[in-house]
Amino acid sequence: MAALTPKTITLIATLGTEPQVVTATLDLLYNQGESIRSVAVVHTVAPSNPPIQNAVQTLQQVAQGESYPALRFTFHPITGPNGQPYEDVESEPASRAAFTLLYRLVRQAKLSREKVHLCIAGGRKVTSIFGMAVAQLLFDEEDCLWHLYSSGEFLESKRLHPQPGDEVHLLRIPVALWSSVSPILLDIAKVDDPYQAYERQRSSKLHEEYQRAKRFVEGELTHSERQAVALLVQEMLSDEEIARRLHKSKRTIEQQLRTAYRKARDYYQVGEVGRVHLIALLKIYYTLREERG
């Protein structure tokens, strides 16, 4: 049986004023046995801020040197619709551009079936937040989101490469994936705009929640239980009011709702379910059912 071809592994990193954020991340990933083949550096273009320009130039020199002979570096400035570079990501258009750039870099890597390491330690905090959002939208289980922690002599020395004993570590950030199925196998693969992708994912989540609630109401509850639950969720009536509406005793309604709570607890695999919890779980079903007629 032929051996499977190993996946290409890429690092995407945000850059601020410290180029060692990228080189230290690379070195630590290599130490973990990750054979990085390409590095994409995301950065602003700030002639008025020499440290940022120096950081970019330092990494460009690293890319041309002998430290990583088998590695391909690419540099990706954050730019606007007309190609104008942004000096910072403090405005709404610049933030949108940063989010879009990170999304498209990760999306392209995933379309190429690459394993992605995304380091969000460099640059502004808002860029880190967008990096986390991109990871939630596009990551598979194998992909990794990282923050780099450093202190002491390594931090003060500005060395590009950690030495034994340096206080520098990669901290993996947990990612709550939007889907258990690879996003690239879903409709999101066709979308190269993160805001459109987010809306599609949100709609997909709502659809999943609706379908789950629909299966519970229509498959787990009896006809009488459905009648009582509908009045509870849609009109938030008391047990006594539901009883009057359905011409039943209050005791009967109480028993039907207790049964519905127990069934919901087992179906949704949660600790306890009461009136408020059941309303929250099933509101989407009754709301969308009315909208769909």
Phi and psi in degrees as GROMACS dihedral restraints (atoms count N, CA, C in turn):
[ dihedral_restraints ]
;  ai    aj    ak    al  type     phi  dphi    fc
    3     4     5     6     1   -69.6    20    10
    4     5     6     7     1   142.3    20    10
    6     7     8     9     1   -70.8    20    10
    7     8     9    10     1   145.3    20    10
    9    10    11    12     1   -71.7    20    10
   10    11    12    13     1   140.8    20    10
   12    13    14    15     1   -71.3    20    10
   13    14    15    16     1   126.0    20    10
   15    16    17    18     1   -60.5    20    10
   16    17    18    19     1   145.1    20    10
   18    19    20    21     1   -69.7    20    10
   19    20    21    22     1   143.5    20    10
   21    22    23    24     1   -70.9    20    10
   22    23    24    25     1   139.3    20    10
   24    25    26    27     1  -115.5    20    10
   25    26    27    28     1   130.8    20    10
   27    28    29    30     1  -124.2    20    10
   28    29    30    31     1   148.6    20    10
   30    31    32    33     1  -112.2    20    10
   31    32    33    34     1   128.5    20    10
   33    34    35    36     1  -115.1    20    10
   34    35    36    37     1   125.6    20    10
   36    37    38    39     1  -134.8    20    10
   37    38    39    40     1   137.8    20    10
   39    40    41    42     1   -85.4    20    10
   40    41    42    43     1   145.7    20    10
   42    43    44    45     1  -126.1    20    10
   43    44    45    46     1   134.5    20    10
   45    46    47    48     1  -112.5    20    10
   46    47    48    49     1  -115.7    20    10
   48    49    50    51     1  -102.5    20    10
   49    50    51    52     1    -3.0    20    10
   51    52    53    54     1  -115.8    20    10
   52    53    54    55     1    99.4    20    10
   54    55    56    57     1   -64.6    20    10
   55    56    57    58     1   -23.4    20    10
   57    58    59    60     1   -67.2    20    10
   58    59    60    61     1   -15.4    20    10
   60    61    62    63     1   -59.4    20    10
   61    62    63    64     1   -40.1    20    10
   63    64    65    66     1   -77.1    20    10
   64    65    66    67     1   -48.1    20    10
   66    67    68    69     1   -67.9    20    10
   67    68    69    70     1   -38.3    20    10
   69    70    71    72     1   -66.8    20    10
   70    71    72    73     1   -40.3    20    10
   72    73    74    75     1   -60.5    20    10
   73    74    75    76     1   -43.9    20    10
   75    76    77    78     1   -58.3    20    10
   76    77    78    79     1   -50.0    20    10
   78    79    80    81     1   -61.1    20    10
   79    80    81    82     1   -42.9    20    10
   81    82    83    84     1   -68.5    20    10
   82    83    84    85     1   -35.5    20    10
   84    85    86    87     1   -68.1    20    10
   85    86    87    88     1   -39.2    20    10
   87    88    89    90     1   -59.8    20    10
   88    89    90    91     1   -40.7    20    10
   90    91    92    93     1   -63.9    20    10
   91    92    93    94     1   -25.1    20    10
   93    94    95    96     1   -83.8    20    10
   94    95    96    97     1    -0.5    20    10
   96    97    98    99     1    89.2    20    10
   97    98    99   100     1    11.4    20    10
   99   100   101   102     1   -84.8    20    10
  100   101   102   103     1   117.5    20    10
  102   103   104   105     1   -88.5    20    10
  103   104   105   106     1    79.2    20    10
  105   106   107   108     1   -65.7    20    10
  106   107   108   109     1   134.3    20    10
  108   109   110   111     1  -112.7    20    10
  109   110   111   112     1   -19.1    20    10
  111   112   113   114     1  -149.2    20    10
  112   113   114   115     1   150.5    20    10
  114   115   116   117     1  -130.8    20    10
  115   116   117   118     1   127.1    20    10
  117   118   119   120     1  -111.9    20    10
  118   119   120   121     1   120.2    20    10
  120   121   122   123     1  -104.4    20    10
  121   122   123   124     1   123.3    20    10
  123   124   125   126     1  -102.7    20    10
  124   125   126   127     1   126.9    20    10
  126   127   128   129     1  -152.6    20    10
  127   128   129   130     1   160.2    20    10
  129   130   131   132     1   -87.2    20    10
  130   131   132   133     1   168.6    20    10
  132   133   134   135     1  -119.3    20    10
  133   134   135   136     1   108.0    20    10
  135   136   137   138     1  -132.0    20    10
  136   137   138   139     1    83.3    20    10
  138   139   140   141     1   -57.1    20    10
  139   140   141   142     1   -28.5    20    10
  141   142   143   144     1   -82.2    20    10
  142   143   144   145     1    -3.1    20    10
  144   145   146   147     1  -124.8    20    10
  145   146   147   148     1    83.9    20    10
  147   148   149   150     1   -52.6    20    10
  148   149   150   151     1   -38.6    20    10
  150   151   152   153     1   -57.1    20    10
  151   152   153   154     1   -37.3    20    10
  153   154   155   156     1   -69.2    20    10
  154   155   156   157     1   -44.3    20    10
  156   157   158   159     1   -62.9    20    10
  157   158   159   160     1   -39.4    20    10
  159   160   161   162     1   -64.3    20    10
  160   161   162   163     1   -38.4    20    10
  162   163   164   165     1   -63.2    20    10
  163   164   165   166     1   -44.0    20    10
  165   166   167   168     1   -62.9    20    10
  166   167   168   169     1   -46.3    20    10
  168   169   170   171     1   -63.7    20    10
  169   170   171   172     1   -38.7    20    10
  171   172   173   174     1   -61.9    20    10
  172   173   174   175     1   -44.2    20    10
  174   175   176   177     1   -69.5    20    10
  175   176   177   178     1   -33.0    20    10
  177   178   179   180     1   -63.9    20    10
  178   179   180   181     1   -37.2    20    10
  180   181   182   183     1   -67.7    20    10
  181   182   183   184     1   -39.8    20    10
  183   184   185   186     1   -60.1    20    10
  184   185   186   187     1   -41.2    20    10
  186   187   188   189     1   -62.4    20    10
  187   188   189   190     1   -30.5    20    10
  189   190   191   192     1   -91.2    20    10
  190   191   192   193     1    -7.3    20    10
  192   193   194   195     1   -89.2    20    10
  193   194   195   196     1  -160.7    20    10
  195   196   197   198     1  -107.5    20    10
  196   197   198   199     1     4.0    20    10
  198   199   200   201     1   -65.4    20    10
  199   200   201   202     1   -37.0    20    10
  201   202   203   204     1  -132.5    20    10
  202   203   204   205     1    74.9    20    10
  204   205   206   207     1   -63.9    20    10
  205   206   207   208     1   -28.4    20    10
  207   208   209   210     1   -99.9    20    10
  208   209   210   211     1    13.6    20    10
  210   211   212   213     1  -107.4    20    10
  211   212   213   214     1   138.5    20    10
  213   214   215   216     1  -105.6    20    10
  214   215   216   217     1   118.0    20    10
  216   217   218   219     1   -96.6    20    10
  217   218   219   220     1   139.1    20    10
  219   220   221   222     1  -131.3    20    10
  220   221   222   223     1   146.6    20    10
  222   223   224   225     1  -118.6    20    10
  223   224   225   226     1   133.1    20    10
  225   226   227   228     1  -129.0    20    10
  226   227   228   229     1    94.9    20    10
  228   229   230   231     1   -69.1    20    10
  229   230   231   232     1   147.2    20    10
  231   232   233   234     1   -80.7    20    10
  232   233   234   235     1   116.5    20    10
  234   235   236   237     1  -129.2    20    10
  235   236   237   238     1   160.9    20    10
  237   238   239   240     1   -86.6    20    10
  238   239   240   241     1  -176.7    20    10
  240   241   242   243     1   -57.3    20    10
  241   242   243   244     1   -32.3    20    10
  243   244   245   246     1   -96.5    20    10
  244   245   246   247     1    12.3    20    10
  246   247   248   249     1    85.7    20    10
  247   248   249   250     1     3.6    20    10
  249   250   251   252     1   -72.9    20    10
  250   251   252   253     1   130.9    20    10
  252   253   254   255     1   -76.1    20    10
  253   254   255   256     1   145.8    20    10
  255   256   257   258     1   -97.4    20    10
  256   257   258   259     1   136.7    20    10
  258   259   260   261     1   -83.4    20    10
  259   260   261   262     1   -20.1    20    10
  261   262   263   264     1  -153.9    20    10
  262   263   264   265     1   173.5    20    10
  264   265   266   267     1  -119.8    20    10
  265   266   267   268     1    40.1    20    10
  267   268   269   270     1   -92.8    20    10
  268   269   270   271     1   -12.9    20    10
  270   271   272   273     1   -98.4    20    10
  271   272   273   274     1   161.9    20    10
  273   274   275   276     1   -62.6    20    10
  274   275   276   277     1   -45.1    20    10
  276   277   278   279     1   -62.1    20    10
  277   278   279   280     1   -40.5    20    10
  279   280   281   282     1   -67.0    20    10
  280   281   282   283     1   -39.8    20    10
  282   283   284   285     1   -63.7    20    10
  283   284   285   286     1   -41.9    20    10
  285   286   287   288     1   -62.2    20    10
  286   287   288   289     1   -40.4    20    10
  288   289   290   291     1   -65.6    20    10
  289   290   291   292     1   -39.9    20    10
  291   292   293   294     1   -65.1    20    10
  292   293   294   295     1   -43.9    20    10
  294   295   296   297     1   -60.5    20    10
  295   296   297   298     1   -45.9    20    10
  297   298   299   300     1   -64.3    20    10
  298   299   300   301     1   -42.2    20    10
  300   301   302   303     1   -63.2    20    10
  301   302   303   304     1   -47.2    20    10
  303   304   305   306     1   -61.7    20    10
  304   305   306   307     1   -42.6    20    10
  306   307   308   309     1   -60.4    20    10
  307   308   309   310     1   -46.8    20    10
  309   310   311   312     1   -68.8    20    10
  310   311   312   313     1   -34.4    20    10
  312   313   314   315     1   -66.3    20    10
  313   314   315   316     1   -44.8    20    10
  315   316   317   318     1   -68.7    20    10
  316   317   318   319     1   -41.7    20    10
  318   319   320   321     1   -59.7    20    10
  319   320   321   322     1   -44.1    20    10
  321   322   323   324     1   -64.3    20    10
  322   323   324   325     1   -39.8    20    10
  324   325   326   327     1   -63.0    20    10
  325   326   327   328     1   -41.8    20    10
  327   328   329   330     1   -69.9    20    10
  328   329   330   331     1   -36.1    20    10
  330   331   332   333     1   -64.1    20    10
  331   332   333   334     1   -27.8    20    10
  333   334   335   336     1   -87.6    20    10
  334   335   336   337     1     8.8    20    10
  336   337   338   339     1    61.1    20    10
  337   338   339   340     1    38.5    20    10
  339   340   341   342     1   -96.8    20    10
  340   341   342   343     1   150.7    20    10
  342   343   344   345     1   -83.0    20    10
  343   344   345   346     1   135.2    20    10
  345   346   347   348     1  -113.7    20    10
  346   347   348   349     1   131.2    20    10
  348   349   350   351     1  -108.8    20    10
  349   350   351   352     1   124.2    20    10
  351   352   353   354     1  -117.7    20    10
  352   353   354   355     1   115.4    20    10
  354   355   356   357     1  -103.5    20    10
  355   356   357   358     1   122.6    20    10
  357   358   359   360     1  -113.5    20    10
  358   359   360   361     1    27.2    20    10
  360   361   362   363     1   -78.8    20    10
  361   362   363   364     1   -24.7    20    10
  363   364   365   366     1   -94.0    20    10
  364   365   366   367     1   155.1    20    10
  366   367   368   369     1    83.6    20    10
  367   368   369   370     1  -166.7    20    10
  369   370   371   372     1   -70.1    20    10
  370   371   372   373     1   155.6    20    10
  372   373   374   375     1   -63.1    20    10
  373   374   375   376     1   -35.4    20    10
  375   376   377   378     1   -62.7    20    10
  376   377   378   379     1   -33.3    20    10
  378   379   380   381     1   -65.4    20    10
  379   380   381   382     1   -38.3    20    10
  381   382   383   384     1   -62.1    20    10
  382   383   384   385     1   -40.6    20    10
  384   385   386   387     1   -63.4    20    10
  385   386   387   388     1   -41.9    20    10
  387   388   389   390     1   -65.8    20    10
  388   389   390   391     1   -35.6    20    10
  390   391   392   393     1   -60.9    20    10
  391   392   393   394     1   -40.6    20    10
  393   394   395   396     1   -64.7    20    10
  394   395   396   397     1   -39.9    20    10
  396   397   398   399     1   -64.8    20    10
  397   398   399   400     1   -40.9    20    10
  399   400   401   402     1   -62.2    20    10
  400   401   402   403     1   -43.1    20    10
  402   403   404   405     1   -60.2    20    10
  403   404   405   406     1   -42.2    20    10
  405   406   407   408     1   -63.1    20    10
  406   407   408   409     1   -36.6    20    10
  408   409   410   411     1   -75.1    20    10
  409   410   411   412     1   -38.3    20    10
  411   412   413   414     1  -119.6    20    10
  412   413   414   415     1   -14.9    20    10
  414   415   416   417     1   -71.1    20    10
  415   416   417   418     1   150.6    20    10
  417   418   419   420     1   -99.1    20    10
  418   419   420   421     1   175.9    20    10
  420   421   422   423     1   -60.5    20    10
  421   422   423   424     1   -30.3    20    10
  423   424   425   426     1   -78.5    20    10
  424   425   426   427     1   -19.8    20    10
  426   427   428   429     1   -76.3    20    10
  427   428   429   430     1   156.3    20    10
  429   430   431   432     1  -131.0    20    10
  430   431   432   433     1   136.8    20    10
  432   433   434   435     1  -109.0    20    10
  433   434   435   436     1   129.6    20    10
  435   436   437   438     1  -127.2    20    10
  436   437   438   439     1   148.0    20    10
  438   439   440   441     1  -120.3    20    10
  439   440   441   442     1   144.0    20    10
  441   442   443   444     1  -103.6    20    10
  442   443   444   445     1   125.0    20    10
  444   445   446   447     1  -107.8    20    10
  445   446   447   448     1   132.2    20    10
  447   448   449   450     1  -145.1    20    10
  448   449   450   451     1   152.2    20    10
  450   451   452   453     1  -157.5    20    10
  451   452   453   454     1   178.9    20    10
  453   454   455   456     1    65.8    20    10
  454   455   456   457     1  -142.5    20    10
  456   457   458   459     1   -64.7    20    10
  457   458   459   460     1   -37.8    20    10
  459   460   461   462     1   -62.4    20    10
  460   461   462   463     1   -42.8    20    10
  462   463   464   465     1   -65.6    20    10
  463   464   465   466     1   -40.5    20    10
  465   466   467   468     1   -75.3    20    10
  466   467   468   469     1   -33.6    20    10
  468   469   470   471     1   -75.8    20    10
  469   470   471   472     1   -22.6    20    10
  471   472   473   474     1    64.5    20    10
  472   473   474   475     1    21.5    20    10
  474   475   476   477     1   -62.1    20    10
  475   476   477   478     1   145.0    20    10
  477   478   479   480     1   -77.9    20    10
  478   479   480   481     1   -27.9    20    10
  480   481   482   483     1  -124.1    20    10
  481   482   483   484     1   129.0    20    10
  483   484   485   486     1   -64.0    20    10
  484   485   486   487     1   147.7    20    10
  486   487   488   489     1  -113.7    20    10
  487   488   489   490     1   160.0    20    10
  489   490   491   492     1   -53.2    20    10
  490   491   492   493     1   133.1    20    10
  492   493   494   495     1    94.2    20    10
  493   494   495   496     1   -12.7    20    10
  495   496   497   498     1   -67.4    20    10
  496   497   498   499     1   141.7    20    10
  498   499   500   501     1   -85.5    20    10
  499   500   501   502     1    84.5    20    10
  501   502   503   504     1  -147.0    20    10
  502   503   504   505     1   126.5    20    10
  504   505   506   507     1  -142.1    20    10
  505   506   507   508     1   149.6    20    10
  507   508   509   510     1   -92.2    20    10
  508   509   510   511     1   128.7    20    10
  510   511   512   513     1  -110.3    20    10
  511   512   513   514     1   116.9    20    10
  513   514   515   516     1   -78.4    20    10
  514   515   516   517     1   130.4    20    10
  516   517   518   519     1   -96.2    20    10
  517   518   519   520     1   122.8    20    10
  519   520   521   522     1   -61.8    20    10
  520   521   522   523     1   140.7    20    10
  522   523   524   525     1  -120.5    20    10
  523   524   525   526     1   121.9    20    10
  525   526   527   528     1   -84.9    20    10
  526   527   528   529     1    98.2    20    10
  528   529   530   531     1   -68.4    20    10
  529   530   531   532     1   141.9    20    10
  531   532   533   534     1   -70.5    20    10
  532   533   534   535     1   -25.1    20    10
  534   535   536   537     1  -144.4    20    10
  535   536   537   538     1   146.2    20    10
  537   538   539   540     1   -78.4    20    10
  538   539   540   541     1   -13.2    20    10
  540   541   542   543     1   -97.4    20    10
  541   542   543   544     1   141.4    20    10
  543   544   545   546     1   -55.0    20    10
  544   545   546   547     1   126.9    20    10
  546   547   548   549     1   -57.6    20    10
  547   548   549   550     1   -29.2    20    10
  549   550   551   552     1   -69.3    20    10
  550   551   552   553     1   -19.7    20    10
  552   553   554   555     1   -86.6    20    10
  553   554   555   556     1    -7.4    20    10
  555   556   557   558     1  -103.7    20    10
  556   557   558   559     1  -176.9    20    10
  558   559   560   561     1   -63.5    20    10
  559   560   561   562     1   -22.8    20    10
  561   562   563   564     1   -62.3    20    10
  562   563   564   565     1   -22.9    20    10
  564   565   566   567     1   -60.7    20    10
  565   566   567   568     1   -23.4    20    10
  567   568   569   570     1   -84.0    20    10
  568   569   570   571     1    -7.7    20    10
  570   571   572   573     1  -106.5    20    10
  571   572   573   574     1   122.8    20    10
  573   574   575   576     1  -105.0    20    10
  574   575   576   577     1    11.7    20    10
  576   577   578   579     1  -113.5    20    10
  577   578   579   580     1   122.7    20    10
  579   580   581   582     1   -64.6    20    10
  580   581   582   583     1   -29.9    20    10
  582   583   584   585     1   -71.6    20    10
  583   584   585   586     1   -39.1    20    10
  585   586   587   588     1   -65.7    20    10
  586   587   588   589     1   -41.5    20    10
  588   589   590   591     1   -61.5    20    10
  589   590   591   592     1   -42.1    20    10
  591   592   593   594     1   -60.9    20    10
  592   593   594   595     1   -44.7    20    10
  594   595   596   597     1   -63.2    20    10
  595   596   597   598     1   -39.0    20    10
  597   598   599   600     1   -66.3    20    10
  598   599   600   601     1   -41.1    20    10
  600   601   602   603     1   -65.8    20    10
  601   602   603   604     1   -41.0    20    10
  603   604   605   606     1   -62.0    20    10
  604   605   606   607     1   -44.1    20    10
  606   607   608   609     1   -63.2    20    10
  607   608   609   610     1   -39.4    20    10
  609   610   611   612     1   -64.4    20    10
  610   611   612   613     1   -40.7    20    10
  612   613   614   615     1   -63.6    20    10
  613   614   615   616     1   -44.2    20    10
  615   616   617   618     1   -60.7    20    10
  616   617   618   619     1   -39.9    20    10
  618   619   620   621     1   -63.7    20    10
  619   620   621   622     1   -42.2    20    10
  621   622   623   624     1   -62.9    20    10
  622   623   624   625     1   -43.4    20    10
  624   625   626   627     1   -64.8    20    10
  625   626   627   628     1   -39.3    20    10
  627   628   629   630     1   -63.6    20    10
  628   629   630   631     1   -46.6    20    10
  630   631   632   633     1   -63.7    20    10
  631   632   633   634     1   -38.2    20    10
  633   634   635   636     1   -65.4    20    10
  634   635   636   637     1   -44.8    20    10
  636   637   638   639     1   -64.8    20    10
  637   638   639   640     1   -37.5    20    10
  639   640   641   642     1   -62.5    20    10
  640   641   642   643     1   -43.5    20    10
  642   643   644   645     1   -63.5    20    10
  643   644   645   646     1   -35.7    20    10
  645   646   647   648     1   -68.7    20    10
  646   647   648   649     1   -51.5    20    10
  648   649   650   651     1   -63.5    20    10
  649   650   651   652     1   -46.8    20    10
  651   652   653   654     1   -86.3    20    10
  652   653   654   655     1   -18.2    20    10
  654   655   656   657     1  -109.6    20    10
  655   656   657   658     1   -23.5    20    10
  657   658   659   660     1  -106.4    20    10
  658   659   660   661     1   -28.5    20    10
  660   661   662   663     1   -93.9    20    10
  661   662   663   664     1   144.9    20    10
  663   664   665   666     1   -74.3    20    10
  664   665   666   667     1   169.9    20    10
  666   667   668   669     1   -59.3    20    10
  667   668   669   670     1   -43.1    20    10
  669   670   671   672     1   -66.7    20    10
  670   671   672   673     1   -40.4    20    10
  672   673   674   675     1   -64.7    20    10
  673   674   675   676     1   -39.1    20    10
  675   676   677   678     1   -62.8    20    10
  676   677   678   679     1   -39.4    20    10
  678   679   680   681     1   -61.1    20    10
  679   680   681   682     1   -46.9    20    10
  681   682   683   684     1   -67.1    20    10
  682   683   684   685     1   -42.9    20    10
  684   685   686   687     1   -65.6    20    10
  685   686   687   688     1   -38.2    20    10
  687   688   689   690     1   -61.0    20    10
  688   689   690   691     1   -43.8    20    10
  690   691   692   693     1   -69.0    20    10
  691   692   693   694     1   -34.5    20    10
  693   694   695   696     1   -65.0    20    10
  694   695   696   697     1   -49.4    20    10
  696   697   698   699     1   -75.0    20    10
  697   698   699   700     1   -44.9    20    10
  699   700   701   702     1   -75.3    20    10
  700   701   702   703     1   -39.0    20    10
  702   703   704   705     1  -117.2    20    10
  703   704   705   706     1    -5.8    20    10
  705   706   707   708     1    52.0    20    10
  706   707   708   709     1    45.6    20    10
  708   709   710   711     1   -77.8    20    10
  709   710   711   712     1   157.2    20    10
  711   712   713   714     1   -75.8    20    10
  712   713   714   715     1   168.1    20    10
  714   715   716   717     1   -59.8    20    10
  715   716   717   718     1   -40.4    20    10
  717   718   719   720     1   -65.6    20    10
  718   719   720   721     1   -40.0    20    10
  720   721   722   723     1   -67.8    20    10
  721   722   723   724     1   -39.9    20    10
  723   724   725   726     1   -63.1    20    10
  724   725   726   727     1   -41.5    20    10
  726   727   728   729     1   -60.9    20    10
  727   728   729   730     1   -45.0    20    10
  729   730   731   732     1   -63.3    20    10
  730   731   732   733     1   -41.3    20    10
  732   733   734   735     1   -64.5    20    10
  733   734   735   736     1   -37.5    20    10
  735   736   737   738     1   -96.3    20    10
  736   737   738   739     1     1.6    20    10
  738   739   740   741     1    59.2    20    10
  739   740   741   742     1    46.5    20    10
  741   742   743   744     1  -129.1    20    10
  742   743   744   745     1   169.3    20    10
  744   745   746   747     1   -77.1    20    10
  745   746   747   748     1   153.8    20    10
  747   748   749   750     1   -61.3    20    10
  748   749   750   751     1   -37.7    20    10
  750   751   752   753     1   -62.1    20    10
  751   752   753   754     1   -39.6    20    10
  753   754   755   756     1   -63.5    20    10
  754   755   756   757     1   -43.6    20    10
  756   757   758   759     1   -64.9    20    10
  757   758   759   760     1   -41.8    20    10
  759   760   761   762     1   -58.9    20    10
  760   761   762   763     1   -42.8    20    10
  762   763   764   765     1   -67.4    20    10
  763   764   765   766     1   -41.1    20    10
  765   766   767   768     1   -64.1    20    10
  766   767   768   769     1   -41.3    20    10
  768   769   770   771     1   -70.6    20    10
  769   770   771   772     1   -37.9    20    10
  771   772   773   774     1   -59.7    20    10
  772   773   774   775     1   -40.4    20    10
  774   775   776   777     1   -65.3    20    10
  775   776   777   778     1   -40.7    20    10
  777   778   779   780     1   -64.2    20    10
  778   779   780   781     1   -40.3    20    10
  780   781   782   783     1   -61.5    20    10
  781   782   783   784     1   -44.1    20    10
  783   784   785   786     1   -64.7    20    10
  784   785   786   787     1   -42.3    20    10
  786   787   788   789     1   -63.9    20    10
  787   788   789   790     1   -40.5    20    10
  789   790   791   792     1   -65.1    20    10
  790   791   792   793     1   -39.5    20    10
  792   793   794   795     1   -60.1    20    10
  793   794   795   796     1   -45.2    20    10
  795   796   797   798     1   -70.3    20    10
  796   797   798   799     1   -40.3    20    10
  798   799   800   801     1   -68.5    20    10
  799   800   801   802     1   -45.0    20    10
  801   802   803   804     1   -89.6    20    10
  802   803   804   805     1    -4.1    20    10
  804   805   806   807     1    56.1    20    10
  805   806   807   808     1    53.8    20    10
  807   808   809   810     1  -122.1    20    10
  808   809   810   811     1   167.2    20    10
  810   811   812   813     1   -65.3    20    10
  811   812   813   814     1   -62.9    20    10
  813   814   815   816     1  -137.8    20    10
  814   815   816   817     1   149.0    20    10
  816   817   818   819     1  -129.3    20    10
  817   818   819   820     1   127.8    20    10
  819   820   821   822     1  -124.8    20    10
  820   821   822   823     1  -163.0    20    10
  822   823   824   825     1   -58.2    20    10
  823   824   825   826     1   -53.4    20    10
  825   826   827   828     1   -63.6    20    10
  826   827   828   829     1   -42.2    20    10
  828   829   830   831     1   -65.3    20    10
  829   830   831   832     1   -42.5    20    10
  831   832   833   834     1   -63.8    20    10
  832   833   834   835     1   -40.9    20    10
  834   835   836   837     1   -60.0    20    10
  835   836   837   838     1   -44.0    20    10
  837   838   839   840     1   -64.1    20    10
  838   839   840   841     1   -38.7    20    10
  840   841   842   843     1   -70.5    20    10
  841   842   843   844     1   -35.5    20    10
  843   844   845   846     1  -107.0    20    10
  844   845   846   847     1    -3.6    20    10
  846   847   848   849     1   -57.2    20    10
  847   848   849   850     1   -40.1    20    10
  849   850   851   852     1   -63.2    20    10
  850   851   852   853     1   -35.2    20    10
  852   853   854   855     1   -65.0    20    10
  853   854   855   856     1   -49.6    20    10
  855   856   857   858     1   -71.4    20    10
  856   857   858   859     1   -32.7    20    10
  858   859   860   861     1   -67.8    20    10
  859   860   861   862     1   -50.7    20    10
  861   862   863   864     1   -71.5    20    10
  862   863   864   865     1   -30.2    20    10
  864   865   866   867     1   -64.0    20    10
  865   866   867   868     1   -39.2    20    10
  867   868   869   870     1   -67.2    20    10
  868   869   870   871     1   -41.2    20    10
  870   871   872   873     1   -65.5    20    10
  871   872   873   874     1   -34.8    20    10
  873   874   875   876     1   -85.1    20    10
  874   875   876   877     1    -4.4    20    10
